[in-house]
Every structure is written in structure tokens, then in C-alpha cells.
Amino acid sequence: MKKSILFSFLENITSQSILPYKQLDEFNGNINAYLKYNFDSRAEFYKNKSFEMLMNDVELQPVGFSVIYSTSMHGPDNNNYLYAIELYFNHFNENVYNPILDSYITVYWENPPLTSGIEDLVVNFSSEQWVQQHYDFF
């Protein structure tokens, strides 16, 4: 059964009208401008939507991801939760993730799942190369 995970983006945009989506070719190869416009400036459009919907709109294949997790400080569980992921679409330096130089978007989960599933996934399928199993998990 495919999970339905909801997300929002880091930037909290209030009372903005939703800008129209623009195709990648309208940015003349500028991946950063494409990602910023469509998935940062238009973040409000994707709030409370599924990860699948986001991925259907992204015209680029991610090259990998990194995990942002948090530990619950409330209640008896003290579990680690998958707070967000950063999907990156190119590496400034080959196979070395650099949040300042790489092109990426950050997806924050509305209801963060436990990290136990992602740990198993990354053991079998490295986060350094995006594969179908990553898409299926998220």
C-alpha cells in the first residue's frame, strides 16, 4: 500500500496568490531558478498535497536525497522521526552533497514517520542515487 505523506516547504508563504507553473525549458537550463520559482515561490500550492503530486510536477530526476530527522522530546517514546528530506538534482562536486552549491528542494512532512523505515531503505538503496524504491517509500 502506497503511503500518502503530506508535506510543506521551509518558507512560510502567507496570503500569496499561487503563481502559474513554468516549464523547465523556460529557464534556459538554470535548474536553480526553475526549482526556486516552481517549488519555493509556489510552495503554497504543494502544501497538504502528496509527495507523488510533487514528483509528477518536477521535470527533473533527483540524483539523491539526504534525511533530516528529529528526536521526540515529548512522551515516553524518544523515537527518531523523518522530519524532512532534501531532494537534490545536481552535484556541484561529483557525488558530494553541498547544500550551498547544489540544486535541491526541501520537503517537510506534516506527520513525520519514524526513521526506522528509511534506515532500512538506505541500507539497501543508497541515498546517493535516486531509485524507484525511494519514490515508492516516500
C-alpha positions as CSV (number, residue, x, y, z in Angstrom):
1,M,0.0,0.0,0.0
2,K,1.4,3.4,-1.0
3,K,1.8,5.9,1.8
4,S,0.1,9.2,1.4
5,I,2.6,11.6,3.0
6,L,1.8,15.3,3.1
7,F,4.4,18.0,3.0
8,S,5.1,21.6,3.0
9,F,8.2,23.7,2.3
10,L,10.5,25.6,4.6
11,E,9.5,29.0,3.5
12,N,6.2,30.0,5.1
13,I,4.3,31.9,2.5
14,T,1.2,33.8,3.6
15,S,-1.6,35.2,1.6
16,Q,0.1,34.9,-1.7
17,S,-1.7,34.1,-4.9
18,I,-0.4,31.0,-6.5
19,L,1.9,31.7,-9.4
20,P,1.5,29.6,-12.5
21,Y,3.8,26.6,-13.0
22,K,6.6,27.2,-15.6
23,Q,8.3,24.5,-17.6
24,L,12.0,23.8,-17.2
25,D,12.8,25.0,-20.7
26,E,11.5,28.5,-19.8
27,F,14.5,28.9,-17.5
28,N,17.2,28.2,-20.2
29,G,18.8,25.4,-18.3
30,N,19.0,27.3,-15.0
31,I,18.0,24.5,-12.6
32,N,18.2,26.6,-9.5
33,A,15.9,29.3,-11.0
34,Y,13.4,26.5,-12.0
35,L,13.4,24.9,-8.6
36,K,13.2,28.3,-6.7
37,Y,10.3,29.6,-8.8
38,N,8.2,26.4,-9.1
39,F,8.8,24.8,-5.7
40,D,9.8,27.7,-3.4
41,S,7.9,30.7,-4.7
42,R,4.9,28.4,-5.4
43,A,5.3,26.3,-2.2
44,E,1.8,27.2,-1.1
45,F,0.4,25.2,-4.0
46,Y,2.0,22.0,-2.7
47,K,1.0,22.3,1.0
48,N,-1.1,19.4,2.1
49,K,-0.5,17.6,-1.3
50,S,1.1,14.2,-1.7
51,F,4.7,13.5,-2.5
52,E,3.5,11.8,-5.7
53,M,1.9,15.0,-6.8
54,L,5.1,17.0,-6.3
55,M,7.2,14.4,-8.2
56,N,4.7,14.4,-11.0
57,D,5.4,18.1,-11.5
58,V,9.2,18.0,-11.1
59,E,10.6,17.7,-14.6
60,L,14.0,16.5,-13.3
61,Q,15.1,13.2,-11.9
62,P,16.6,13.6,-8.4
63,V,20.1,12.3,-8.2
64,G,19.8,11.6,-4.5
65,F,18.5,12.8,-1.1
66,S,19.5,13.5,2.4
67,V,17.4,12.9,5.5
68,I,16.6,15.5,8.2
69,Y,15.4,13.8,11.3
70,S,14.4,14.8,14.8
71,T,14.1,13.0,18.1
72,S,10.8,13.2,20.0
73,M,11.4,15.0,23.3
74,H,7.7,14.6,24.3
75,G,6.3,11.4,25.7
76,P,7.9,8.2,26.6
77,D,9.0,7.1,23.1
78,N,12.1,9.2,22.3
79,N,11.9,7.9,18.8
80,N,13.6,9.4,15.8
81,Y,11.2,10.9,13.2
82,L,11.8,11.6,9.5
83,Y,11.2,15.4,9.7
84,A,12.2,16.2,6.1
85,I,14.2,15.2,3.1
86,E,16.3,17.3,0.8
87,L,15.9,16.1,-2.8
88,Y,18.9,17.2,-4.8
89,F,19.0,17.4,-8.6
90,N,22.7,18.0,-9.3
91,H,26.1,18.0,-7.6
92,F,28.4,20.9,-7.9
93,N,31.2,18.4,-6.9
94,E,30.6,14.9,-8.2
95,N,28.8,12.7,-5.6
96,V,29.4,15.1,-2.8
97,Y,26.3,16.8,-1.4
98,N,26.8,20.5,-0.8
99,P,23.7,22.4,0.4
100,I,25.2,25.8,-0.7
101,L,26.2,24.8,-4.2
102,D,23.8,22.0,-5.2
103,S,20.3,22.4,-6.6
104,Y,17.8,20.9,-4.2
105,I,14.3,21.3,-2.6
106,T,13.4,20.5,1.0
107,V,10.2,18.6,1.7
108,Y,8.9,18.8,5.2
109,W,6.4,16.1,6.3
110,E,3.3,17.2,8.0
111,N,3.1,14.0,10.1
112,P,6.7,12.8,10.3
113,P,7.0,9.0,10.1
114,L,9.6,7.0,12.2
115,T,13.0,6.8,10.7
116,S,13.2,3.0,11.1
117,G,11.8,2.5,7.6
118,I,14.2,5.0,6.0
119,E,17.2,3.4,7.7
120,D,16.3,0.0,6.2
121,L,15.7,1.6,2.8
122,V,19.1,3.4,2.8
123,V,20.9,0.2,3.8
124,N,19.5,-1.5,0.6
125,F,19.4,1.5,-1.7
126,S,21.9,4.3,-1.2
127,S,20.6,7.8,-0.8
128,E,23.3,9.0,-3.2
129,Q,21.4,7.7,-6.2
130,W,17.7,8.1,-6.6
131,V,15.9,4.8,-7.5
132,Q,12.3,3.7,-7.8
133,Q,12.4,2.3,-4.3
134,H,12.9,5.8,-2.9
135,Y,10.0,7.2,-4.8
136,D,7.8,4.2,-3.6
137,F,8.8,4.8,0.0
138,F,8.1,8.5,0.1
